[in-house]
């Protein structure tokens, strides 16, 4: 057994736990119990800002000016170089500062999460920071606590009910017996036991997931667009410079003067402050998104969020409440028929109603009845058998106010039915038919049975419950569709549950099981592998024609996101659990919903601080407004830049300044670099108000990365304002 193999190394841990000294040694050896993150030093980030395509062009211009100064000693050249250097520093400092500020916000959110664990140290139970847990520690697990690391239930301990929805996406808890492996981030829903830690940090499931996350490198769409635009403008500028160079050489103009003039022309051919203004616009947009309860971890995520056309959403905790709720449907199988209130009372008598509920099912029942009234009414519990994973039921014997002895049972329908000697043969067919019908709709059922005064046990009723959708989920998804975003549901739950939930939310009924998809290893998911490069061709069409998948694993989610990206879609993934982290990182935009796990937050571009998918649509709507402002600026700025370029081109070829001013020193028209840069910066300053433009967002504002450069060139006549429909109501 895997658990046995992993725990063998630490089997020597006694019931008294580790000593403080041994724990310190192991902490030094294995490292802190935290999720590994791929980080880049501040110095590296700053240096990378200096070698982007736009800064490289400015560096070239500075180099030419310096060479000209060294050749002829003209101090105007060194002044021009100083101005260009100042502009370079302005670009880098502002861009880096805004990126750093946005990153600090997400780090502050992560720092606010301080998980703790109860461990046995020096023979005493103590509460410590979960990062200080080490392999071999004996941890105390009880209902409601989060599992701090990968653990194995100690021999001789009791069974536990564990909620693994953050890892597998399953809504209901699963049973764990002694020597069973419990993974980090799971939550104990019922029972108490000791467990031995077998893996921490990078060696846990968290750590393995992080390996997949850190293998992902993706280039922001925002940078792609700017580079495409820069390539076009630089190409046009070089072509003009070549024509001017040939013309001036034919006039026998000195080479250094030609180079100096071409530097001016090259600077005129590109909007040198484009990245600065766009960065400022995005930074202001980040503040807008923060007001909508969406914290952005990188600026380019704003533009990418505006670009998305496919939204892959996890079901449990994202589209649903991740909380079981009783339904109105109730089937009764005894005569005279019992009311819903009477059935719920019988179910409540099969719990310890006078104590806080121990699991989700007890909470379901006790929330539906007045438990205090049971006590005040005179019910007295004389015997109680708690839930056991093998028994799949709870039993209780109570004395009613009338003095009758009532034995009640609640649990799995097939288990309870086998215990009903009073009416099993009569109701068995109907019960099985109802249970199958409910299961086909994704609805779970709970059986209730009772007997009086040691008489036969009668199957009384079936109560129905499910994990319901969030109240705003359906309307939010409709608004997403209005914005041109196709939504696909990905869940680890059973196929029938996925189909029913998809129908309830209005997503459609084209749901497929995960068996139609392959399972890839971490190595196969690394960029460049043959199997990864062909995902879009092999599975893309099927994914486009599907509304969602059931029983998916983390690898499936990653595959789905990557396949859609290879088909040319801009993909957004929302989720809250460890199982979502790889897909969150691989998606163009990863969104961790409110109360997401640390792994999901670390992998995401945007973290929501308010529950509900309404925040996602608000973020999409807001990001499209931000993009429209940025697009307006880019179009106008490129138009102004090309105006300067054409002005220089025509003036050089067609204007002889000596005809206007005989004392003019040169035989061709020129303008100092400092004057040109000043005009550029002043232009940017006057139109920075575009960042506050009162634009409206719709599917017409959805940017397309592959065509934006062409759109900018076509629309550079200055017609940057577009008439857009009013925004859809988000309430």
N, C-alpha and C positions, 0 to 999 in steps of 0.2 A: 504494500500500500504506500502511496506517495507520502501520506502524512507520517507514516512510521519511519520512512527513510529520512525525511527532513528533520524529524524530532530526535532521531537517534543521537545526533551530535550533542544535544542538550539534555539528554535523559538523566544526567546526573544532578540536575537541579532538585534540591530537596523541598519538602513541604514548607520549609522556613524561607524559601526564596533565596535570592542572591544577597551577598553582603554588599555594603556600599563600596568597598574597595574593589571587589570583583566587577561590580556594575560599571565603575569608572574605567577599569581596564578594558572591558568589552566595548564601552562607548568609544574609547580611543581606537580600538581595533576595527570595529564595524562601522563607526561613524554615526552621526545623528539619524534618527528615524524620521526623515522628511523626504519629500518628493524631490528627486534631482531635477535641476533646471539647467537648460542651456543658456549660458550668459556670455555676454561680450563686455570687455572692459570699456570704461568710459573713454580712455585714450584711443582705443581702436575705433570706437564709434565716431569720435571727432575726426580722426585721420581719414576715415572712409568718406566723411562729408567733403573732403578736399579733392577726392579723386572721382567724383561723379562726372558724367559727361559735360554738364554745363560749367562746373568749375574748371574742368580741364581746358575748355576753350578760353576761359578768362586767363588761366595760367599761360597759355600760348601767347595771348595778347600782351601780357605783362613781360614775357620773355622778349618779344620783338621790341617793345619799348626800351627795355634795358639794353639790348644790343645796339639800338640806335643811339642811345646816350653814350655808350662806351665808344662808339665809332666816331661820332662828331662832337661829343661833349655838349649837346643841346639839353639845357636843363628843363625845357618844357616836356621832353620825353620822360624824364624821371618823375616829373610831377604827374604826368598821365599814368605812369606805372603805379604811383602811390594811390591815385584815385581808384584805379582798377583793383589794387590790393585791398583798399578799404571796402569796396563793393563786395569783393570775395569774402572778406571776414564777416561782413554784414549778412550775406547769404548763409554762411556756415553757422554763425552764432545763433541767429534767430531760428533757423531750422532745427538745430540741435536742442536749443532751449525748449522749444515747443514740444518736440518729441519727448524730451526728458520730463517735462511737466506732466504730460499725459501718462507716461509710464509710472510716475510717482503716485498717481491716483490709484492705479490698479494695485501697486505694491502696498499702499496704505490699506486697501481692502483686504489683501491677503494677510497682512500683519494683524488685522483685527480678529482673525481666526486663530484661536489658541486652544487646540484640543488637549485634553488631559486624560490620564489613565490612572487606574488604581492598581498598584503592584505590591507584591510582598517583598519587602527589603528588611533584612536583619530580623526576620520573624514577625514583622508588623506590616499591616496594610497601610500604605501611604499613597497619597495622590500626588502625581508628578506631571510635568510637561510631557506630552506624548513623544516629543522629539528625543527624550532621554531614555525611552524604552530600548532595551538591548536584547539580543537573542539569548534565550535561557531564562528570561524573566517569567515569573508566575504572575499572571494578571487576573484580576477578578472581573468576571463578566456577569452582568445582571441586566434585567429588563430595562431598556431605554438607553443603554450605553453603546457607544461606537467602538468597534474593535480597532485597537490602536496599531496593530501590525498583523502580519500573517501568523496565525496561531493554530495549535493543535489542542483540542479539548483534553484535559488531563485524565489519565486512567482513574476510574473510580468516581468520576464526577457524574453529574446528571445530564440529561439531554437538554438541548436548547432549541428554541425557535428563533431563526435568524432571518432578518430581512436583507436580502442581497440585491434589492432593486437598483442600487447604485452601481452594481457590477453587471448583473445579468439583465436588468429591466423587468424581472418578474415582479408582479404586484404582491403576491402572497408570500409569507415567510416559509422557509424550508426547515426541515428537521436536521439537527446535528447531534450525533451520538459521540461518546468518548472516542478519541483518536481521529475524529473528523477534522478536516482542515477548514478553518474559518479565515476568510481573507480580509485584509485591511479595508476599512471603510464600511464594512457590513454593520448592521445594527441589530442588537439582541432585542427581540420583542417579548420573549417569555423564558423564564427559568433563570437559575443562577449556577455558575460553575467556575472552576479555575481552568486556566489554559496556559500552555507553555508557548512562548514566542519562539518561532523558528526562523523568521526572516524579518528584517527591518530595512527601511530606506530603499535603496536601489534594487535590493534582492526581493522585494515584495511584488505583488501584482501591480501596485502603483509604479514601482520602479521599472518593471517590464513594459508597462504602458508608456512610460516616459521615454524608453529607448525608441519606441516607434514614433513618438511625438518629436523627439530631437532629430530624427533622421529626415524630417521634412524641411525642405528649404523652398520657399516660394517668393517670387518677385511680385511686389505690389502692383496692382493695375495702374495706380496713380503714377508710379515711376515709369511703367511701360508707356503710358500715354505721353508723358513729358519727354521721354527719350525719342519716341516716334516723331513728335512734333519738332524736337530739337534737330533730329536727323534731317527732316525735310527742310527746316529753315537754314541749317548750316550748309546743306547741299546747294540750296538756292543762293546763299551768300557766297559760297566758294565759286560758283559759276559766274556770278557777277564780278567777283574779285579777279577772276582769271581774265575776263573780258577787259576790265579796267587795266590790269597789269600789262596785257599785250598792247593796249592803246597807249599807255604812258611810256612803255619801252620804245614804241615807235616815235615818240616825241623826245627820246633821249633824256628822260628824267632820271636823275641818279637813283640807284637801286634802293638805298636806305630811305629815300623819300617815298618811293613806291611802296615799300614795306610799311612805312608809317601810315600812309594813306589807306592801305588795305586793312591795317589793323582797325582803323576807324570804321571802315566799311564792314568788316567782319563783326565788330561790336554792334553796328547798326542792324545787322541781319538777324540777330537773336535778341529776344527779350531777356536781358541779363538778370532782371529782378523777378522773372516769372516764378521761380521756385519759392522765393521769399514771400511774395504776395499770396501764392496758393497755399503755402504752409500756414500763414496767418489766418487765411480764410478757413482752412480746415481746423485750426486750433480754436477759433471762435465757434465753429460748428461742434467741436467736442464739448465745449461748455454748454451749448444748446442741448446736446444729447444728454449731458449730465443732469440737466434740469428735467429731462424726461426719464430719469432713473436708469440711464445707460452709461456706464463708465467705459471709455474707449482706451485700449492699451497701445494703439499705434494710429497715427494720423491717417494713413492711407486706408484704414478700415472704413472710414466715412465714405469715401468714393466707392469702395468695393461694395459696401452695404447698399448704396444707391443703385449699383449695377446688377444686383442679383435678380435672376429670373427663375431659380429653383430653390425652394426652402425645404430642407430635409429636417424633420422634427422628430425627436424622441417622443414616445407616447407617455410613459410613466413619469409623472411629476412635471411634464411640460404641457401636454395637451390635457392631462387629467390631474386630479387633485392629489393623487398618490394616497388616497384615503378611502377605505371601504365605506359604502353608504347603503343602507337598506332601501329596497325598492318597494313600491306599492303592491306589486304582484305577490299574491299569497294563495297557495292551493291548500284546501282543507280536505281531509280524507276520513273524517269520522262524522257520525250523526249522534246527536244534533250538531250542526256545524258551529264551530267556534268562531268568535269574532277575532279580528286582528289583535285587539288589545288582550284578549284571553290567551292567544298563542304567544304573544310577546311576554306575557307574565310567566307562562310555563317555561319559556326559554330563559328568562331571567332567574327563575328558581334553580336552573341548572348551572348557575354561576355563584360565586361568592359576592352577592349583591351588596353586602355590608362592608366590602373592602374596595379599594381602587381597582379598576379593571387591569388584568395582567396581559392581555393581548388584544389584537384588533377585533376579533369576533366578540369577545366579552364587552369591549367598548361599544361595538355596534348595538348590542342588545340593551345594555344599561343606559345608553344615550336615548333609547326609544321608550323607556319606561321610567316611572318614578320609583327609584330603588328604595328611597326612604319610606315610601308608602308600604312597601312589602314588609318592612320591619314593624312599622306602627300598626299594620293590619293584623299582626299576630302570627305571621309565618315564622317558623323556627326550623333552621337547618340542622339535622341530626347527623348527616353523613355527606361527605363530598369526595368525589374522585376527580382529580384535575385532569386536564388534557394531557394526553401522551401521544407522541407521533405514531406509535404502533396501534394504539386504540382508536385514534381519530375521533374522540368524543369526550364529553364531560358528563358526569352523572351526579345527581344529588338526591338525597332523601329528605323530605321536609314534612313538617306537621302543619296542616292548614289551621286557620282560625276556628273551623268547625270540628277540629280534632281528627280529621282524616290523615292517613299516611300517604303521601304522594311521592312517587319516584319519577323523576323527570330525566330525560336524556336529550342532548342536542349534539349534533355532529354531522359527519359525512353521510349523505342519504343512503348509500349502499350498506354502510356499517350499521346505521340505526335500523334500517329495514330488516336486517337479519336478526335483530333482537326482538322484533315485534311479533310475538306469538299470538296476539289477539286478532290481528287483521292482515297479516302479511299476504296470505294467499289471495285475499280479496283486492287489495290495493296495489300489489306488486307491479302489475302491468301498467297501471296508470302512473305510478310513481316513476318508473323507469322511462316511460314516454315523456313525462314532464321534464325530468332531469336531462334527457337527451335534447329535447327541444330548447330548453334554457341554454344548454351548453352550445348548441349550434348558433345561438344569438350572442354568445360571449358572456352570458349571465351565470353567476355562480349561485348555488343553492345550499341551504342549511336545513337539515331535518330536525323536527321536534317530535318527541314521543313521550307518553306518560302512562302510568298505571296508578290505580287507587287501591289502598288497603290490601297490598300484596296480590292483586288480581293480575290478569294478563296485561302485557304491554301493548298499547295501541299506537300505531303510526298516526300522528295528529295532523302535521302540516309541513309544508315546504316554504321557508322564507327565502327570498331572493335578495342578492346584494351584488354590487360591482363597484369598481373604481370609476367614479363618474368624471365626465369631462369638466374642465373649468367652465364657470358660467359664461365667460366671455370668449371661449375658444372658437365656437362656431362663427360668431359674428366677426371675430378677428380674422379668421381664415377667409371669410367672404371679402373682407377689405383687402386682404393680401391679393386675392384674385383680381380685384378691381385695379390694383397697381401692377398687374401683369406678372405676378409671382405664382408659379405652380408649386403646390405643397405636396410633399410625399412623407407619409408617416412610417417611421422605423421603430419597431418594438421587439423586445425579447419575449413578449407574451404569446399565448397560444393563438393559432390561426383564427379560430372562431371568435375569440375576443377582439382580435385586430379587425376582423370584418365588421363586427357589430359596432365597434368604436368609430371606424371609418364611415359607416352608414350614419351614425348619430351625428357626427361632425359635418356631414355633407361633403366628404372628400371623394366619395365614389366607392365602388365595390370591386375595383381591380386590384385585389390584394394577393400577393404571392407568398408562399412559404420560402424560407431561406434555403431549402434544398435545391432550388433552382440556381443558386449562386455557389461558386467554389469558396473554399476556405484557404486564405493565403497566410504564409508564415511571415514573421517580421522581416526576415531576409528578403523574401519575395516582394515585399511591399516597398523596398528601397528603390528610389528613382533609378531608372536605367535598366532594370531587369526586364527581360523580354516579355514575361507574363504580365508585367505591369503596363508596359507600353501598349499592349493590345487590348486592354480592358474596354476602352470605348468602342472599339470595333466589334468585340465579341458580345458585349452585354448592353451597350448604350441604347440601342433601339428598344430592347425589352424594358429597360429602366424608364425610358421616356413614356412608354405606354402603360406604366404601372402607377397606382395611387399609393402603394406602400408595401412593406414587407413585414412578415411575422417571424418570430423565433430567430431573430438575427443575433449574431455575435459581433463583438467589436471589429473583427476583421471584415465582416460583411458590410458594416457601415462605412468603413474606410474604402472598401471596393466600390460601393455605390457612389460615394462622393467623387472618387477619382475617375470612375467611368463617365459620369456626367460632365466632369470638367474636360475630359478628353473629347467630349462631343461638342465642346464650345460653349457650355453653359457656365454662368457665374453662380456658384453654389454657396448657399448659406446653410449652416447646420446649427440647430439649437439642441441643448441637452443639459443635463444636470449631474450625471454620474460618471464614474470611472470608465464605464463601457463606452461613453460618448467621446472621450478625450482624443483618441486618434483621428476620428472623423472631424472633430472640431478643429484640430490643428491643420488637417489636410484641406479643409474647405476654404474657399476664398474668404469667407467671413464665418468665424466660429463665435457663437453667442452662448454664454453660460447663463442660464436662467437664475432667478433668485434662489438663494440657499443651495447653490450647486456645490459639489465637492471641490476640494482643493485641486484635484487633478483636472477637473473640467475648467476651473477658472484659469489655471496655469496654461491650458492649451488654447484658450479663447482670445479673440480679438476684442470682444465686447462682453462686459459682465453686467447683467441686469440686477438692480437692487430693489425691484418691486415685482411681486408675483404676477403671473398672468401674461398671456401672449399679446395682450393689447400693447404692452411696452415695445414689443418687437415691431409691430406695424407702425407705431409712432416713430420708432427709430428709423425705419425705412422711409417713412414720409418725410421726416426731418432731414435725413441724409440726402434725399433727392432735391430738397430745397437748397441745401448747401452746395450740392453739385451744380445746380442750375446757376447759382451765383458765381461759382468758380468758372463755369463754362462761359458765362457772360463776360467775365473779366478776360479770360484767355482769348476769346474771339476779338474783343476790343483791343487788347494789348498787341495781339499779332497784327491786327489791321494797322495800328499805329507804327509798329516796327517796320512793316513792309512799306508803309508810306515813306518812312525815313530812307529805307534802302533804295526805293525807286527815285526818291528825290536826289540822293547822292549819285545814282547811276546816270540819270538824265543830265544832272548838273555837270558832271565830269565830262560827259561826251559832247554836250551841246552848248555849254556856257564857257566863255572865255572871260574870266574876271577882269583882265586888263582892259577890256573894252568898256567896262563900267567904271573901273578905278585903276588908272594907269600905274599908281604907286603900289598896287597889290604885288606881293613878293613872288607868288607862284604863277605858273602858266595854267593851272587847273584849279577848280574849286575844291576847297577842303574846309573842315571845321575841327577845332581842337577836341581831343578825346574828353577832356574835363567838361566841356560844354555839352557834348553829346550825352555823357553819363548823367549830368545834371538834369538835362531834359527828360531822360528816361526815368530817373528817380522821382522828379516832380510829377511826371505823368502818372506813375504808380500811386503817388500820394493822393492825387486828386480823384482817382477812380477806386481807391480802396473802400469807398463807401458801398461798392458793389457787394462787399461781404455782409452788409446789412440790408440788402435788397429785399423788398417784400414780394418774393416770388411764391408761386403756388406749385405744388407737386402733383404729378399724376404719372400714369404709365408712359406719357409722352416725354417725361423728364428722365426716363430710364436710360443711363448712358450705355453705350456699347463700345467696349475698349478697342475692338478691332477697327472700328470705323470712325472713332472720334477725331483722329488726325485729319481724315478726309473732310469730316463735318466742319472742323475749324477752318480749313482752307476755303471751303465753299462759302462759308458764312462770314468770312473776314471783311465783308463790306461794311460791317458795323451794325448790321441788323441783329443785334444780340438779344433783344427782348422778344419773347414769343408769347402768344396768347394761349394760356393754359386753362383747362377747366378747373372749377373750384375743387378744393380738397374734399375727399369723402369724409363724412362725420365719423368720429372714432369713439362714439359713446353708444 
